[in-house]
Amino acid sequence: MPLLALLEAGAGTQAEVVFNETPDEFAFWDKYFRLHDGDDDKPYFNPVLLRRAEKGFPHSNAATIRKNTFELKWKAATRSVQNDGEHWSLSDDYADIFRQRVLTKKGNVTRIPVVDIASVLLRDYEFPDEADAAFLEGVFRQRFPQNDESYEKLFSFTNEDNAHLFQPEADLQAYEEAIESTLISEVVDAAAMPKPASPPVSLPVDDEVLVKVQQILSIGTSGIIFSGSPGTGKTYYARRVAQHLVKNAETDIFRVQFHPSYGYEDFVEGYRPAEGTASGFKIVSKTFILACEQATKTSGYVAVIVDEINRGDPARVFGELLTYLEQDYRNQAFNLPFSGTPFSIPSNLLLIGTMNPHDRSVSHVDAAFVRRFDHIEMSPSREVVQALLESSSGFTHDEIDLIGTWFDRAQALVPFGLGHSFFSGIRDLDHLRLIWQYRILPTAITASEVNEGRVDDLTRSFEALVARLEGQIGAA
């Protein structure tokens, strides 16, 4: 939508256009996306998310995306502020940049269906009776002009039956009622609680952590442990790496969580009540054996994810498996102690663990256990914080940089570091305040060695950050 606003202003056919956030940005959203139903707090609708948008949306989202992402980050346009306003010019390769950054996923390009978007944007246009889908496309191209080469890179045309596109004249209220009926309504019960956004199933092949995993796999491994402070993405990467490596995530990934009372009978094999047996019990296979059996059925990896792997007693949970997990002993038969069944661990069984080495409830980690695994340290990352804010918030580039600077400084005040996952999904300054009050500050207070002086210093530093952000947002 921010790109369409520039195209409507003529940036696709002129070397330079004057386009100001006020009034041009707001005029664009008022023209195409405003609902006149008395909701002045959320007067717009978002045609992509199918939700209502607040009155500041053209500034806090559309204009911010155009300036921070399209111009500064992607270099798809240039902007200069002159006496008569902001002068915008599209880069020669803006269509290629947009195509790569927005329309390309896993090497596949999905161009924007022009008939669909034109049906929404041109809903108030009076078309002649003989108009067809091609005519609709032509009007769209007149209103949002660009050269043929750029247009073909971004948009696709699929002919549709006229009856599906056009209808007799309708008033404004009828259009708005139709739009409102498709929007996702606000709910005022427990179902209204927002669900965390699902992370992408796959990882980019150049992801830093995935590259480390591939290096470890290339030399052979008994298992990989992601180690680090809370909130550094250990579980996120354990799941994503497993999904990247296995052929079928539904059948080839097994998951457990260790705790102090967890034992061999919970993880490998154990007894459960059974009628018709002399003892009243029978031996059943548990997660690890089931995973090994699945590994014998596939040529790909089967992953066993163990969250909080250091919270269990290694000798009690693994028993003799600690030896046979090693690559040198894979596929070597031994007898299971409960059932006496011959058993071996397949070489394609991969154990992936997560571990917080600073957990004060764990007195020590068994050295024999540690040496059998390869460890990837997960550290707090300013780059991840800023990437999370760029993807989910309305903060500007400068505001995100301020938050990143504070995040770096906070590491010195919180022993073992402050995890970057606290910043996932943050939308605005009010949301950041809530995350601070209910998540970051309590975590810092309970962290070992954090005294009142450090808590006070951390609190003052956050209050200074908020004051600077409020100043920048107010100035904007």
N, C-alpha and C positions, 0 to 999 in steps of 0.2 A: 504493500500500500504506500509506503514512503516513496518507492520508486515511481509508482503510478502518478503520484502527486507531481513529481518533477516532469514526467512525460506530458501530463496534461498542461503544464506551464510552458511546454515547448522545448525542454532540454534534450529531447531525442532528435530534434531536427535543427536546433540552433546551437551555435557555438557557446552561448552563455545566456542564462536567464536570471532575472531577479525573482527570488523566491524567499519570502520571510516567514518565519514561524508564526508570527502574528502580523497580518491576519490570514496569510495564505494557507498555512497548515490547518488552522481551525476552519477556514472556509471550505477546504477540501472535505474534511470529516463532517461538517455540517451539511454539505451537499449530498454526500453519498451514504452516510452511516448514522445520521441523527434520527432519533425517534421522538415524535411530538406527543408523548403520552403523559406529560406532567412529572416525569422522574428527572428532576434537575440535577440530582447527585450522580446518576449514571444515565446520561442522555443518549449515549452512543451504543451501537452493537458491534461486536467483533465478528466478522463473517467467517473467520477461520476457527476461532475457539467456540463460537456460538454462545458467547456470554456478553452481558452488558459491560460497558466500559465507562469509567468515571469521566467527569467533565474535563479533567486535566489530561486525558489520554493523548490528545494530539501533541501535547508538550512532553509529557513524561515518558511516552512510549514511541510514538511515530517519529517525532523530531529527534529524539535521543538516538534512536536506531539509525536514522539517516546520517547524523553527524558523527556519532562515536563508532558505529560499525561500518556503514557504507562508505563514508568519507575517510575517517582516520585509520580504521583497522584494515579495511579491504582495499583502500586507495581506488575506489571505483568512481569517485567524483572529487572535484576540488571546489572549495568555497572560499570566497574572500568577502570581507565586510567593507563596504564602501558607503559613501554618504547617502545613497538612495536605498541601502539595504544589503542583503546577502546576495552575492552573485555566485550562481552555481553553474558548473560545467561538468558534464559526464565524461569520464575517461573514454578513450577510443575503444578500450576492451571491456567496458562496463558490462555488456551482455555476457561475455565469456566469464567474467568474475562472478556475476549473479548466478549464472548457470552452474558453475562449479561449486559455489558456496551454498546455494539454496536448493537447486534442483537435482543435484547429483548425490546418490547414495549407493555405496558399494559398487561404484563404477557404472551404475545405471542412471540415466537421465529421465526424469519425469517432467515434461514441460507443462506449463499452466494451460488448462483447458479453457480456451478463450470464450467458447459459447457459455460455459457455466458462469465465469466471472462477469461477462457482459450482461447476462440475464439479471444479475444483481445490480450492477452499477447503472444500467440503462433502463431500469424499471419505470422511470417517469417519462421516457422518450416515446413520442407518438410515431409508431411505424405505419407505413402504408399497408393496405390489405394484402398486397402481393409480396410482402416481405418474407424472406426465408432466412435460414441460418447464415448463409453467406452475406446477406444484407446486414444482419446483426453484427457479424464480424467486421464488415466495412465501416459501420458507424463507430464501433469500438476503436478501430484504427484511426479514424478521423479525430476522435476525441483524445486519444492517447498516441500521438504520432511518433513513429521511429522508422528508421530505414528497414528495408525488407530483410537484410541479413541479420540484424539484431532481433527483429521480430520473430523470425523463424527459429532462432536459438532459444527463445524464451517461451513462446506460445505454440499450442497445437490446435488445429481445427478439426472437429468431427461433426459431420452434417447430422442434423436431427430433424425429426418431423415438425413441421410448422405448428401443429396443434399442441405440441409439448412446450413451445416457446412463447407463443403469443396468445393473448386473450382480448376480448372486448375491453373497451375503456373502463378503468377502475379508478376510484378516488383514492386519495392519500391514506385514508383510514384503513381501507381494505388491504393496501400493501403493507402497512405497518402491523396490522393484525396478523397477516401471514408470516411476517418476519418474527414477531414476538412468539408465535406458536412454535417456532423451531428453536428458540433460545433455551438454554439450560436454566431452569429456575433456581432461585435461592431456596434452600430448605432450612427450617428452623428447628429441626430435631437432631438426634444423634447422627443421622445420615449426612448431615451438613459438614461434619468434620472432614477437612481436606485430607486426602490420601497422599502419601509421599509419591513423587513422580517416579515411575519405573525407570531405572537406568537402562541404557542401551544394552541389548542382548550381546552384541559383539563388540570387540575392541578394535581400534585401528591397528594395523599391523606394525606401525611404528611406535605404539604406546610404550613408554619407557619401562613399565613394570612387565608388560608382556614380553618385551625383548629380553629382559633378565630371565624370565621363566624359560624362554626358548633356549637361551644360552645354557642354563642348568640342565634342561632336558637333553641337550646335545652331548653332554658329557656323562649322562646317566645320573639318576638320583633315587634315593629311597623315599623321599618326600620333601615337600617345600613348605616352609612356615613363613607367613607374613607376620612380622614382628614390629610393634610400635605402640605409641600412646593411643588412648581412645580417640576416635574421631579422625583417624588418618587413612581410612579407606581399606582396612584389612579385609573385612567381610565382603565389601563391595568387590574387591579384586579377586578374592577367593571364588566367588560365584561367577564373575565374568570370565576369569581365566578358565574355570572348569567348563563353562558353556562354549568357550572358544575351542577347547581341545577335544571335547567328546563329539561323537557323531549324532547322538540323540540325547538331548538334555533331559527328556522325561524318563528314560530308562538307564542312562549311564552316569547319573550323578546321585550320590547318596550323601546325606547330611546328618550329623549329630552334634551335640554340644556336651563337652565334658564338665563335670562338677566334682567336688570332693567325694561324694558317695557313689560315683559312677565306677563300675567294675567290669571285669572280664565277661561276666555273665550278662551284662547289658550290651556289650560291644561285639563279642565274638560268638559265644554259644552259652546257653543257660537252660535252667529248668522252668517249666511252667505246668500248672495243674492239668491233668488229663484223665478222663474217665476210662476205665477198662484196663489200666495198668496196675501192676502189683503195688507199686509205690505211690500211685496217685499222681505221678509227675512224668513228664517226658522231656527229652533234650531237644531244643529248637535252635535253629541257626539265627543269628542276629545280624546287625547291619554289615559288619565286616565280611562275614562269610557270604552273605547275599551279594555283596559287591564283587567279591572274588569270583563267584559263580557267573555273574553277568560278564565279567572281564574275559572269561573263557569262551564267550559266545560272540565276541566282536574283535575285530582287528584294531580298532581305535582304542583310545584311553577310556578307562572308567575311573571316575574321580570320587574319592571319599573326602568330603569337607568336614573338618573337625573344628568347630568354633571353640575358643577358650581352651586350647589343647593343653596348656600348662596348668589348668585347674584340676586335672585328674592326676591320680598317682600312676605314673607310667608302668611300674611293675604290676600293679593291680589290674590296670586296664588292658595292657598289651600282653603281659606274660611272655611266653616264648616267642611271640610275634616280633618283639624288638629285634631279635636276631634275624628272623626270616624276612623282615621288611627290607633288609639291606639288599642291594642289587646283586651282590655276589651269591646270595642264597635264594633268589627268586626261582620259582619253578622246582625247588628242591623239596621233596616230600618229607613230612613229619606227621606224627599222630596228634590229633586234638585231644587234650587231657580229659574232657568230660565224656565225649562220645567214643573216643579211641579211633575215630575215622581218619584214614590217611588224607592229608591235605597239603596243598602248596599255594603260595601266593604268586599269581601271574605277574609277569614283567610289565604288563600294561595297566596294572592297578596303580594309580597315583594318589597318594595321600596329600591333601592340602590343608594345612592348619593355620589358625590365627592365634596370636599370643600377645598379651600385654605384659611385657617383662617387668613393668613397674607396679603390677598389682600387689598391694600390700597384704592381701588375704592369702597369697601363695608364698610360703616360707622360702622355698628354693626350687630350682628346676634341676631334675636329675641330669648329671653330666653325660651319662651313657645315652640318655634319651636325646639330649641336645646334639651330640656329635653325629647322630645317625641321619640328621636332616640338614637340608640346605636352607639358609635363612635369608630373607629379603627384608631389609629394614624399610619401614614405611614412616617417613618423617613428615611433620607439618609443612605444608607448602603454600607459600604466598601465591604462586602462580595458579594453583588449583582454586584458592579463594577467589581470585579475580576472575577466573574463567566461570566459576559458579555464579558469581554476581552478574557477569555479562549475559549469561544465558537466562537468568530468571528475574532480574530486578530492573527498575527504572533508573538506577543510578547512572550518572554520567561517567565518562572516562576518568575525569579528575577526581570525582568522588570515590570511585572504585580504587583508585590509586591511594587515596587517603586511608581507606579501610585496610588496604594491603600493608601500608606502612605501619599502621597500628598493630596489625596482626603480627608483623615481624617483631615489634618491640614487646608485645605481650609474651613472646616465647621466653624472654629473660625473667619474667615475673612468675611464670607458672612452671614448676619443676616438670621435666619430661615433655613439656610443650603443650600447646593448645591445638587440638585437631581442627583441620580445615572443614570437616563435614558439618560443623555447626552452621556454616554459611550456605548450605544447600537449600535452595528454594526461597531465599529471602527476597521479598518483593520491594520493600521500601524502608524508609527510616523507622517508621513505627514498628514494622515487623522486626527490624534489627534490635530495637530496644527490648522487645519481648523476648527474643532469643537470648539477649544478654542477661536479662533479669531472671529468667526461669531455667536456663541451660548453661550458659558460659560461666556466670558468676558462681552458682552452686558447685560446678565442677572444679573451679579454681579453689574454692574454699576447702573442699574435701581432699584436694591433692596433698600428698605428703610434703611436709616442710613449708607449706604456705602459711606464713604467720600473718597477724593482723596488719602489720606494716606493708607487706606485699599486696594484700587484698586492697588496702586503701590506695596504694599506688596504682594498681590495676584499675580500680574504680575511677580514680581521678583521670587516668589516661583515656578511659572510655568516655567519660563526660566531656573531656576536651575534644575528642573525635566527634561526638554528637554536635557540639557547639559549632565546630568548623563545617560539618555537613549542613547544619541548619542555615549557616551563613551563606553557603554556596547555593543551596536550594532556594533560599529567600531572594538572593541576588538574581537567580535565573528567572 
